[in-house]
Amino acid sequence: HRQVFVTDLNDKDAASEVVMKLLYLHSEDRKSPITLFIDSPGGAVTNAMAIADTMNCLTCPVSTVGLTQVAGIAVWILATGSRGQRRWARNCKIEIPPLLHGDSDGERITRTLATLVDRLASRTLLSEDDVVRFLREGYEFSFDGVLKAGLIDVSYD
């Protein structure tokens, strides 16, 4: 089975292991899908970016499955899965915690956050304004909300 698990995005070694597994599975078979199971409360943006960038470089489809909890930067990895193959278990909690503070309209967003906003908006049905609002206020997605936002395509009941 071509399965990889993402749990600790704060641990650089754990994130590097996910990247290495993805690259290894891709080198073994460039066409068969890989399933990336995500159960993570979030973590370091750079670690998640390394995983997402690797996913985008692969020629095989990468299915993402949210299990138990997908929060913070882990939401971005979930949304990076191949379209039509992003799933979640019905009891999974998907949440974007508040990350931005202040009254500015984006002046305080760093280049990294601007990249995240752009990429999350382009991979989902969310506008950039929605993403920024969620980053300011936080947001926990309902079942209908996660489908309407385009974060997932299918639910496991």
DRENSE-886797 format. One record per atom (N, C-alpha, C, O): residue in three letters; atom name; x, y, z. Coordinates in Angstrom, 2 decimals, m for minus. Example, Ala and Ser with C-alpha at 12.3 -4.5 7.8 and 13.67 -1.06 7.14 Angstrom:
BEGIN
code,site,east,north,up
ALA,N,13.19,m5.69,7.80
ALA,CA,12.30,m4.50,7.80
ALA,C,13.20,m3.30,7.80
ALA,O,14.24,m3.32,8.46
SER,N,12.85,m2.25,7.08
SER,CA,13.67,m1.06,7.14
SER,C,12.90,0.03,7.87
SER,O,13.41,1.14,8.04
This chain:
BEGIN
code,site,east,north,up
HIS,N,0.83,m1.19,0.00
HIS,CA,0.00,0.00,0.00
HIS,C,0.87,1.24,0.00
HIS,O,1.92,1.29,0.65
ARG,N,0.44,2.23,m0.73
ARG,CA,1.20,3.47,m0.87
ARG,C,0.56,4.52,0.04
ARG,O,m0.17,5.40,m0.42
GLN,N,0.85,4.42,1.33
GLN,CA,0.24,5.29,2.33
GLN,C,1.32,5.97,3.16
GLN,O,2.33,5.37,3.53
VAL,N,1.06,7.24,3.46
VAL,CA,1.97,8.03,4.28
VAL,C,1.11,8.75,5.32
VAL,O,m0.01,9.17,5.03
PHE,N,1.64,8.88,6.55
PHE,CA,0.90,9.52,7.63
PHE,C,1.58,10.81,8.06
PHE,O,2.80,10.85,8.25
VAL,N,0.79,11.88,8.20
VAL,CA,1.27,13.17,8.68
VAL,C,0.65,13.40,10.04
VAL,O,m0.57,13.43,10.18
THR,N,1.50,13.56,11.06
THR,CA,0.98,13.82,12.40
THR,C,1.63,15.04,13.05
THR,O,0.93,15.94,13.49
ASP,N,2.94,15.08,13.10
ASP,CA,3.63,16.13,13.84
ASP,C,4.33,17.10,12.88
ASP,O,5.42,16.84,12.39
LEU,N,3.66,18.22,12.64
LEU,CA,4.25,19.23,11.74
LEU,C,5.18,20.18,12.47
LEU,O,5.75,21.08,11.85
ASN,N,5.34,20.00,13.78
ASN,CA,6.32,20.80,14.52
ASN,C,7.71,20.18,14.47
ASN,O,8.70,20.86,14.72
ASP,N,7.78,18.91,14.16
ASP,CA,9.03,18.16,14.15
ASP,C,9.60,18.14,12.73
ASP,O,9.02,17.52,11.84
LYS,N,10.72,18.82,12.53
LYS,CA,11.32,18.90,11.20
LYS,C,11.72,17.52,10.68
LYS,O,11.58,17.23,9.49
ASP,N,12.21,16.66,11.58
ASP,CA,12.60,15.31,11.16
ASP,C,11.39,14.50,10.69
ASP,O,11.48,13.77,9.71
ALA,N,10.26,14.64,11.39
ALA,CA,9.04,13.93,11.00
ALA,C,8.55,14.43,9.64
ALA,O,8.13,13.64,8.79
ALA,N,8.60,15.75,9.43
ALA,CA,8.19,16.31,8.14
ALA,C,9.13,15.86,7.03
ALA,O,8.69,15.55,5.92
SER,N,10.42,15.82,7.31
SER,CA,11.40,15.35,6.33
SER,C,11.16,13.88,5.97
SER,O,11.34,13.47,4.83
GLU,N,10.75,13.10,6.96
GLU,CA,10.45,11.69,6.71
GLU,C,9.25,11.56,5.77
GLU,O,9.25,10.70,4.88
VAL,N,8.24,12.40,5.95
VAL,CA,7.08,12.39,5.05
VAL,C,7.53,12.73,3.63
VAL,O,7.12,12.06,2.68
VAL,N,8.36,13.76,3.49
VAL,CA,8.87,14.14,2.17
VAL,C,9.65,12.99,1.54
VAL,O,9.45,12.67,0.37
MET,N,10.53,12.35,2.32
MET,CA,11.32,11.24,1.80
MET,C,10.44,10.07,1.38
MET,O,10.69,9.44,0.35
LYS,N,9.40,9.77,2.17
LYS,CA,8.49,8.68,1.81
LYS,C,7.75,8.99,0.52
LYS,O,7.61,8.13,m0.35
LEU,N,7.27,10.22,0.38
LEU,CA,6.58,10.61,m0.85
LEU,C,7.50,10.47,m2.06
LEU,O,7.09,9.93,m3.09
LEU,N,8.73,10.94,m1.93
LEU,CA,9.68,10.85,m3.04
LEU,C,10.05,9.41,m3.35
LEU,O,10.19,9.03,m4.52
TYR,N,10.20,8.59,m2.32
TYR,CA,10.52,7.18,m2.53
TYR,C,9.38,6.47,m3.25
TYR,O,9.61,5.76,m4.23
LEU,N,8.15,6.65,m2.77
LEU,CA,7.00,6.00,m3.40
LEU,C,6.85,6.45,m4.85
LEU,O,6.51,5.66,m5.72
HIS,N,7.11,7.72,m5.10
HIS,CA,7.04,8.24,m6.46
HIS,C,8.12,7.63,m7.34
HIS,O,7.87,7.31,m8.50
SER,N,9.32,7.44,m6.80
SER,CA,10.41,6.85,m7.59
SER,C,10.13,5.38,m7.91
SER,O,10.59,4.87,m8.93
GLU,N,9.38,4.71,m7.05
GLU,CA,9.03,3.30,m7.27
GLU,C,7.96,3.14,m8.35
GLU,O,7.98,2.17,m9.10
ASP,N,7.04,4.09,m8.42
ASP,CA,5.94,4.03,m9.39
ASP,C,5.39,5.44,m9.56
ASP,O,4.75,5.99,m8.66
ARG,N,5.64,6.01,m10.72
ARG,CA,5.27,7.41,m10.97
ARG,C,3.81,7.62,m11.33
ARG,O,3.38,8.76,m11.52
LYS,N,3.02,6.54,m11.42
LYS,CA,1.63,6.68,m11.83
LYS,C,0.61,6.28,m10.77
LYS,O,m0.46,6.86,m10.70
SER,N,0.93,5.29,m9.95
SER,CA,m0.03,4.81,m8.94
SER,C,m0.21,5.86,m7.85
SER,O,0.75,6.51,m7.43
PRO,N,m1.46,6.02,m7.38
PRO,CA,m1.73,7.04,m6.36
PRO,C,m1.08,6.75,m5.02
PRO,O,m0.81,5.61,m4.67
ILE,N,m0.85,7.83,m4.30
ILE,CA,m0.36,7.78,m2.92
ILE,C,m1.46,8.38,m2.06
ILE,O,m2.07,9.38,m2.42
THR,N,m1.72,7.76,m0.91
THR,CA,m2.70,8.30,0.04
THR,C,m1.95,8.90,1.22
THR,O,m1.15,8.23,1.87
LEU,N,m2.23,10.16,1.49
LEU,CA,m1.62,10.88,2.60
LEU,C,m2.68,11.06,3.69
LEU,O,m3.62,11.84,3.51
PHE,N,m2.53,10.35,4.81
PHE,CA,m3.45,10.46,5.93
PHE,C,m2.95,11.57,6.86
PHE,O,m1.77,11.59,7.22
ILE,N,m3.85,12.50,7.23
ILE,CA,m3.46,13.65,8.04
ILE,C,m4.25,13.64,9.34
ILE,O,m5.48,13.67,9.33
ASP,N,m3.54,13.61,10.44
ASP,CA,m4.12,13.74,11.78
ASP,C,m3.17,14.65,12.54
ASP,O,m2.26,14.18,13.23
SER,N,m3.38,15.95,12.41
SER,CA,m2.40,16.91,12.92
SER,C,m3.07,18.18,13.42
SER,O,m3.98,18.70,12.78
PRO,N,m2.63,18.68,14.58
PRO,CA,m3.14,19.95,15.08
PRO,C,m2.45,21.15,14.43
PRO,O,m2.70,22.29,14.82
GLY,N,m1.60,20.91,13.45
GLY,CA,m0.88,21.99,12.80
GLY,C,0.59,21.94,13.16
GLY,O,1.09,20.89,13.57
GLY,N,1.27,23.05,13.00
GLY,CA,2.69,23.08,13.32
GLY,C,3.43,24.13,12.53
GLY,O,2.88,25.18,12.20
ALA,N,4.68,23.83,12.23
ALA,CA,5.56,24.79,11.57
ALA,C,5.19,24.94,10.09
ALA,O,5.05,23.96,9.36
VAL,N,5.04,26.18,9.68
VAL,CA,4.68,26.48,8.29
VAL,C,5.72,25.92,7.32
VAL,O,5.35,25.36,6.29
THR,N,7.00,26.06,7.63
THR,CA,8.04,25.60,6.71
THR,C,7.98,24.09,6.51
THR,O,8.24,23.60,5.41
ASN,N,7.66,23.35,7.55
ASN,CA,7.55,21.90,7.42
ASN,C,6.38,21.52,6.51
ASN,O,6.50,20.64,5.66
ALA,N,5.25,22.20,6.70
ALA,CA,4.08,21.93,5.86
ALA,C,4.35,22.34,4.41
ALA,O,3.91,21.66,3.48
MET,N,5.06,23.46,4.23
MET,CA,5.37,23.89,2.86
MET,C,6.25,22.87,2.15
MET,O,6.08,22.63,0.95
ALA,N,7.18,22.26,2.87
ALA,CA,8.04,21.24,2.27
ALA,C,7.20,20.06,1.79
ALA,O,7.43,19.53,0.70
ILE,N,6.25,19.64,2.60
ILE,CA,5.38,18.52,2.21
ILE,C,4.50,18.90,1.02
ILE,O,4.41,18.15,0.05
ALA,N,3.86,20.06,1.10
ALA,CA,2.97,20.50,0.01
ALA,C,3.74,20.71,m1.29
ALA,O,3.26,20.32,m2.35
ASP,N,4.92,21.31,m1.21
ASP,CA,5.72,21.51,m2.43
ASP,C,6.12,20.17,m3.04
ASP,O,6.14,20.03,m4.26
THR,N,6.44,19.20,m2.19
THR,CA,6.78,17.87,m2.69
THR,C,5.57,17.24,m3.37
THR,O,5.69,16.66,m4.45
MET,N,4.40,17.35,m2.76
MET,CA,3.18,16.81,m3.35
MET,C,2.95,17.40,m4.74
MET,O,2.55,16.70,m5.66
ASN,N,3.19,18.70,m4.87
ASN,CA,2.97,19.38,m6.15
ASN,C,3.97,18.97,m7.23
ASN,O,3.71,19.16,m8.42
CYS,N,5.11,18.43,m6.83
CYS,CA,6.13,18.00,m7.79
CYS,C,5.89,16.59,m8.32
CYS,O,6.46,16.21,m9.35
LEU,N,5.07,15.81,m7.65
LEU,CA,4.86,14.42,m8.04
LEU,C,3.94,14.33,m9.25
LEU,O,3.03,15.14,m9.41
THR,N,4.18,13.34,m10.09
THR,CA,3.33,13.14,m11.27
THR,C,2.16,12.20,m10.97
THR,O,1.20,12.16,m11.74
CYS,N,2.23,11.46,m9.88
CYS,CA,1.12,10.57,m9.51
CYS,C,0.11,11.35,m8.66
CYS,O,0.47,12.33,m8.00
PRO,N,m1.14,10.91,m8.67
PRO,CA,m2.13,11.57,m7.81
PRO,C,m1.81,11.35,m6.34
PRO,O,m1.35,10.27,m5.95
VAL,N,m2.07,12.37,m5.51
VAL,CA,m1.90,12.25,m4.07
VAL,C,m3.26,12.52,m3.44
VAL,O,m3.75,13.65,m3.45
SER,N,m3.86,11.47,m2.90
SER,CA,m5.12,11.58,m2.21
SER,C,m4.84,11.99,m0.77
SER,O,m3.93,11.45,m0.14
THR,N,m5.61,12.94,m0.25
THR,CA,m5.45,13.33,1.15
THR,C,m6.69,12.93,1.92
THR,O,m7.81,13.04,1.43
VAL,N,m6.48,12.47,3.15
VAL,CA,m7.58,12.03,4.01
VAL,C,m7.38,12.66,5.39
VAL,O,m6.36,12.43,6.03
GLY,N,m8.35,13.45,5.84
GLY,CA,m8.32,14.03,7.17
GLY,C,m8.88,13.04,8.18
GLY,O,m9.99,12.54,8.02
LEU,N,m8.11,12.78,9.23
LEU,CA,m8.52,11.87,10.30
LEU,C,m8.47,12.61,11.63
LEU,O,m7.50,13.32,11.89
THR,N,m9.45,12.46,12.45
THR,CA,m9.53,13.01,13.80
THR,C,m9.45,14.54,13.84
THR,O,m10.43,15.20,14.16
GLN,N,m8.27,15.11,13.51
GLN,CA,m8.09,16.56,13.58
GLN,C,m7.16,17.02,12.47
GLN,O,m6.07,16.46,12.27
VAL,N,m7.60,18.04,11.75
VAL,CA,m6.75,18.71,10.77
VAL,C,m6.90,20.20,11.07
VAL,O,m7.94,20.80,10.81
ALA,N,m5.84,20.79,11.62
ALA,CA,m5.93,22.18,12.06
ALA,C,m4.72,22.97,11.61
ALA,O,m3.67,22.41,11.27
GLY,N,m4.88,24.29,11.61
GLY,CA,m3.77,25.17,11.26
GLY,C,m3.21,24.87,9.89
GLY,O,m3.96,24.73,8.92
ILE,N,m1.90,24.77,9.80
ILE,CA,m1.22,24.58,8.53
ILE,C,m1.53,23.22,7.92
ILE,O,m1.34,23.03,6.72
ALA,N,m2.00,22.26,8.72
ALA,CA,m2.37,20.95,8.19
ALA,C,m3.55,21.05,7.22
ALA,O,m3.69,20.22,6.33
VAL,N,m4.40,22.07,7.39
VAL,CA,m5.52,22.29,6.47
VAL,C,m4.98,22.54,5.06
VAL,O,m5.57,22.08,4.07
TRP,N,m3.87,23.26,4.98
TRP,CA,m3.27,23.54,3.68
TRP,C,m2.81,22.26,2.99
TRP,O,m2.97,22.11,1.78
ILE,N,m2.22,21.34,3.76
ILE,CA,m1.79,20.06,3.19
ILE,C,m3.01,19.27,2.70
ILE,O,m2.97,18.69,1.61
LEU,N,m4.08,19.25,3.49
LEU,CA,m5.30,18.57,3.08
LEU,C,m5.80,19.11,1.74
LEU,O,m6.15,18.33,0.85
ALA,N,m5.82,20.43,1.60
ALA,CA,m6.31,21.06,0.37
ALA,C,m5.37,20.87,m0.81
ALA,O,m5.79,21.02,m1.95
THR,N,m4.11,20.53,m0.56
THR,CA,m3.13,20.34,m1.63
THR,C,m3.30,19.00,m2.34
THR,O,m2.71,18.78,m3.40
GLY,N,m4.08,18.11,m1.76
GLY,CA,m4.33,16.82,m2.41
GLY,C,m4.91,16.99,m3.81
GLY,O,m5.43,18.05,m4.16
SER,N,m4.81,15.94,m4.59
SER,CA,m5.34,15.96,m5.96
SER,C,m6.84,16.21,m5.94
SER,O,m7.57,15.62,m5.14
ARG,N,m7.30,17.08,m6.82
ARG,CA,m8.72,17.40,m6.88
ARG,C,m9.53,16.13,m7.14
ARG,O,m9.15,15.28,m7.94
GLY,N,m10.66,16.04,m6.44
GLY,CA,m11.50,14.86,m6.54
GLY,C,m11.07,13.75,m5.59
GLY,O,m11.77,12.75,m5.45
GLN,N,m9.90,13.92,m4.94
GLN,CA,m9.37,12.88,m4.07
GLN,C,m9.02,13.41,m2.68
GLN,O,m8.19,12.83,m1.98
ARG,N,m9.65,14.50,m2.29
ARG,CA,m9.44,15.06,m0.95
ARG,C,m10.64,14.64,m0.10
ARG,O,m11.78,14.97,m0.41
ARG,N,m10.36,13.90,0.98
ARG,CA,m11.43,13.30,1.78
ARG,C,m11.25,13.60,3.26
ARG,O,m10.19,14.06,3.70
TRP,N,m12.30,13.33,4.03
TRP,CA,m12.18,13.40,5.48
TRP,C,m13.11,12.38,6.09
TRP,O,m14.15,12.05,5.52
ALA,N,m12.73,11.89,7.25
ALA,CA,m13.60,11.05,8.04
ALA,C,m14.63,11.96,8.69
ALA,O,m14.29,13.06,9.15
ARG,N,m15.85,11.54,8.74
ARG,CA,m16.97,12.38,9.19
ARG,C,m16.74,13.00,10.57
ARG,O,m17.23,14.09,10.84
ASN,N,m16.00,12.33,11.44
ASN,CA,m15.77,12.86,12.78
ASN,C,m14.51,13.71,12.88
ASN,O,m14.12,14.14,13.97
CYS,N,m13.88,13.96,11.76
CYS,CA,m12.67,14.78,11.74
CYS,C,m13.02,16.24,11.99
CYS,O,m13.99,16.76,11.44
LYS,N,m12.23,16.89,12.82
LYS,CA,m12.40,18.32,13.09
LYS,C,m11.42,19.08,12.19
LYS,O,m10.21,18.88,12.26
ILE,N,m11.95,19.96,11.36
ILE,CA,m11.12,20.78,10.48
ILE,C,m11.25,22.23,10.92
ILE,O,m12.35,22.78,10.95
GLU,N,m10.11,22.83,11.25
GLU,CA,m10.15,24.15,11.87
GLU,C,m8.94,25.00,11.46
GLU,O,m7.81,24.52,11.37
ILE,N,m9.23,26.26,11.20
ILE,CA,m8.16,27.24,11.00
ILE,C,m8.18,28.15,12.23
ILE,O,m9.13,28.92,12.40
PRO,N,m7.15,28.07,13.09
PRO,CA,m7.13,28.94,14.28
PRO,C,m6.74,30.36,13.89
PRO,O,m6.13,30.57,12.84
PRO,N,m7.10,31.35,14.71
PRO,CA,m6.69,32.72,14.40
PRO,C,m5.17,32.87,14.45
PRO,O,m4.53,32.48,15.43
LEU,N,m4.62,33.43,13.40
LEU,CA,m3.17,33.59,13.31
LEU,C,m2.76,35.04,13.14
LEU,O,m1.65,35.43,13.53
LEU,N,m3.63,35.85,12.56
LEU,CA,m3.30,37.25,12.30
LEU,C,m3.94,38.14,13.35
LEU,O,m5.04,37.86,13.82
HIS,N,m3.25,39.21,13.70
HIS,CA,m3.77,40.14,14.70
HIS,C,m3.61,41.56,14.16
HIS,O,m2.73,41.84,13.35
GLY,N,m4.45,42.43,14.62
GLY,CA,m4.35,43.83,14.20
GLY,C,m5.46,44.20,13.22
GLY,O,m6.20,43.34,12.75
ASP,N,m5.54,45.50,12.93
ASP,CA,m6.61,46.02,12.09
ASP,C,m6.20,46.23,10.64
ASP,O,m7.03,46.64,9.83
SER,N,m4.98,45.97,10.30
SER,CA,m4.52,46.27,8.94
SER,C,m5.16,45.33,7.94
SER,O,m5.58,44.22,8.27
ASP,N,m5.23,45.79,6.70
ASP,CA,m5.80,45.00,5.63
ASP,C,m4.71,44.24,4.89
ASP,O,m4.67,44.27,3.65
GLY,N,m3.85,43.59,5.57
GLY,CA,m2.84,42.76,4.92
GLY,C,m1.43,43.28,5.03
GLY,O,m0.50,42.58,4.64
GLU,N,m1.23,44.50,5.53
GLU,CA,0.12,45.05,5.60
GLU,C,1.03,44.21,6.50
GLU,O,2.24,44.17,6.30
ARG,N,0.44,43.55,7.48
ARG,CA,1.24,42.78,8.42
ARG,C,1.43,41.33,7.98
ARG,O,2.13,40.56,8.64
ILE,N,0.81,40.97,6.86
ILE,CA,0.98,39.60,6.37
ILE,C,2.36,39.48,5.73
ILE,O,2.72,40.25,4.85
THR,N,3.09,38.52,6.19
THR,CA,4.43,38.30,5.64
THR,C,4.31,37.67,4.26
THR,O,3.24,37.24,3.85
ARG,N,5.41,37.61,3.57
ARG,CA,5.43,36.97,2.25
ARG,C,4.98,35.52,2.34
ARG,O,4.28,35.03,1.46
THR,N,5.38,34.84,3.40
THR,CA,4.97,33.44,3.58
THR,C,3.46,33.33,3.76
THR,O,2.83,32.49,3.13
LEU,N,2.89,34.18,4.60
LEU,CA,1.44,34.15,4.78
LEU,C,0.71,34.52,3.50
LEU,O,m0.33,33.94,3.18
ALA,N,1.25,35.48,2.77
ALA,CA,0.63,35.85,1.49
ALA,C,0.63,34.66,0.53
ALA,O,m0.33,34.45,m0.20
THR,N,1.72,33.90,0.54
THR,CA,1.80,32.70,m0.30
THR,C,0.76,31.68,0.15
THR,O,0.07,31.09,m0.68
LEU,N,0.64,31.48,1.45
LEU,CA,m0.34,30.53,1.96
LEU,C,m1.77,30.95,1.60
LEU,O,m2.58,30.12,1.20
VAL,N,m2.06,32.22,1.75
VAL,CA,m3.39,32.72,1.42
VAL,C,m3.68,32.46,m0.06
VAL,O,m4.74,31.95,m0.42
ASP,N,m2.73,32.82,m0.92
ASP,CA,m2.90,32.64,m2.36
ASP,C,m3.10,31.17,m2.72
ASP,O,m4.00,30.83,m3.48
ARG,N,m2.26,30.31,m2.17
ARG,CA,m2.33,28.89,m2.52
ARG,C,m3.60,28.23,m1.98
ARG,O,m4.20,27.41,m2.67
LEU,N,m4.01,28.58,m0.76
LEU,CA,m5.22,27.98,m0.22
LEU,C,m6.44,28.45,m1.01
LEU,O,m7.34,27.65,m1.29
ALA,N,m6.47,29.70,m1.38
ALA,CA,m7.58,30.21,m2.19
ALA,C,m7.61,29.55,m3.56
ALA,O,m8.68,29.26,m4.09
SER,N,m6.44,29.31,m4.15
SER,CA,m6.40,28.73,m5.50
SER,C,m6.74,27.23,m5.49
SER,O,m7.14,26.70,m6.53
ARG,N,m6.58,26.55,m4.35
ARG,CA,m6.84,25.11,m4.28
ARG,C,m8.26,24.80,m3.79
ARG,O,m8.67,23.64,m3.78
THR,N,m8.99,25.84,m3.38
THR,CA,m10.32,25.64,m2.80
THR,C,m11.32,26.58,m3.46
THR,O,m11.01,27.24,m4.45
LEU,N,m12.50,26.63,m2.91
LEU,CA,m13.51,27.57,m3.38
LEU,C,m13.56,28.84,m2.52
LEU,O,m14.47,29.65,m2.66
LEU,N,m12.58,28.99,m1.64
LEU,CA,m12.50,30.16,m0.78
LEU,C,m11.85,31.33,m1.51
LEU,O,m10.92,31.13,m2.30
SER,N,m12.33,32.52,m1.25
SER,CA,m11.67,33.71,m1.78
SER,C,m10.47,34.04,m0.89
SER,O,m10.38,33.56,0.24
GLU,N,m9.57,34.85,m1.39
GLU,CA,m8.44,35.30,m0.57
GLU,C,m8.95,36.06,0.65
GLU,O,m8.39,35.93,1.74
ASP,N,m10.01,36.85,0.49
ASP,CA,m10.59,37.59,1.62
ASP,C,m11.11,36.63,2.69
ASP,O,m10.94,36.87,3.88
ASP,N,m11.76,35.52,2.25
ASP,CA,m12.23,34.52,3.21
ASP,C,m11.07,33.93,3.99
ASP,O,m11.14,33.80,5.21
VAL,N,m10.01,33.57,3.29
VAL,CA,m8.84,32.96,3.94
VAL,C,m8.25,33.92,4.97
VAL,O,m7.95,33.53,6.09
VAL,N,m8.09,35.18,4.58
VAL,CA,m7.53,36.18,5.51
VAL,C,m8.46,36.35,6.72
VAL,O,m7.99,36.45,7.85
ARG,N,m9.77,36.38,6.48
ARG,CA,m10.73,36.51,7.58
ARG,C,m10.61,35.31,8.53
ARG,O,m10.62,35.49,9.75
PHE,N,m10.50,34.10,7.98
PHE,CA,m10.34,32.91,8.82
PHE,C,m9.04,32.97,9.61
PHE,O,m9.00,32.55,10.77
LEU,N,m7.99,33.49,8.99
LEU,CA,m6.71,33.60,9.69
LEU,C,m6.77,34.64,10.81
LEU,O,m6.06,34.52,11.81
ARG,N,m7.62,35.65,10.64
ARG,CA,m7.79,36.66,11.69
ARG,C,m8.68,36.18,12.82
ARG,O,m8.37,36.35,13.99
GLU,N,m9.80,35.57,12.45
GLU,CA,m10.84,35.24,13.43
GLU,C,m10.82,33.79,13.87
GLU,O,m11.35,33.45,14.93
GLY,N,m10.23,32.92,13.06
GLY,CA,m10.32,31.49,13.31
GLY,C,m11.64,30.97,12.75
GLY,O,m12.61,31.71,12.61
TYR,N,m11.65,29.69,12.42
TYR,CA,m12.88,29.12,11.86
TYR,C,m12.83,27.61,11.98
TYR,O,m11.85,26.97,11.59
GLU,N,m13.90,27.03,12.53
GLU,CA,m14.05,25.58,12.56
GLU,C,m15.13,25.21,11.53
GLU,O,m16.25,25.70,11.59
PHE,N,m14.77,24.37,10.60
PHE,CA,m15.66,24.01,9.51
PHE,C,m16.67,22.95,9.93
PHE,O,m16.31,21.96,10.57
SER,N,m17.94,23.17,9.56
SER,CA,m18.96,22.14,9.70
SER,C,m18.82,21.18,8.52
SER,O,m18.04,21.45,7.60
PHE,N,m19.54,20.09,8.54
PHE,CA,m19.50,19.15,7.43
PHE,C,m19.87,19.84,6.12
PHE,O,m19.15,19.73,5.12
ASP,N,m21.00,20.55,6.12
ASP,CA,m21.41,21.26,4.91
ASP,C,m20.41,22.34,4.54
ASP,O,m20.14,22.57,3.36
GLY,N,m19.87,23.01,5.55
GLY,CA,m18.93,24.10,5.31
GLY,C,m17.64,23.64,4.65
GLY,O,m17.11,24.33,3.78
VAL,N,m17.15,22.48,5.06
VAL,CA,m15.90,21.99,4.48
VAL,C,m16.09,21.61,3.02
VAL,O,m15.18,21.77,2.20
LEU,N,m17.27,21.10,2.68
LEU,CA,m17.57,20.78,1.28
LEU,C,m17.76,22.05,0.46
LEU,O,m17.22,22.17,m0.64
LYS,N,m18.52,23.02,1.00
LYS,CA,m18.77,24.28,0.30
LYS,C,m17.48,25.07,0.10
LYS,O,m17.33,25.77,m0.91
ALA,N,m16.55,24.96,1.05
ALA,CA,m15.28,25.67,0.94
ALA,C,m14.34,25.01,m0.08
ALA,O,m13.35,25.62,m0.49
GLY,N,m14.65,23.79,m0.48
GLY,CA,m13.80,23.10,m1.44
GLY,C,m12.52,22.57,m0.83
GLY,O,m11.56,22.31,m1.55
LEU,N,m12.49,22.40,0.50
LEU,CA,m11.32,21.83,1.15
LEU,C,m11.25,20.33,0.91
LEU,O,m10.16,19.76,0.84
ILE,N,m12.41,19.70,0.80
ILE,CA,m12.49,18.28,0.50
ILE,C,m13.46,18.07,m0.64
ILE,O,m14.23,18.96,m1.00
ASP,N,m13.40,16.88,m1.22
ASP,CA,m14.29,16.54,m2.32
ASP,C,m15.27,15.45,m1.92
ASP,O,m16.37,15.36,m2.46
VAL,N,m14.86,14.60,m0.95
VAL,CA,m15.63,13.41,m0.58
VAL,C,m15.53,13.21,0.93
VAL,O,m14.54,13.57,1.55
SER,N,m16.59,12.63,1.51
SER,CA,m16.58,12.30,2.93
SER,C,m16.69,10.79,3.09
SER,O,m17.43,10.13,2.36
TYR,N,m15.96,10.26,4.06
TYR,CA,m16.17,8.87,4.48
TYR,C,m17.19,8.91,5.59
TYR,O,m16.95,9.53,6.62
ASP,N,m18.32,8.26,5.40
ASP,CA,m19.35,8.28,6.46
ASP,C,m19.13,7.22,7.47
ASP,O,m19.91,7.10,8.42
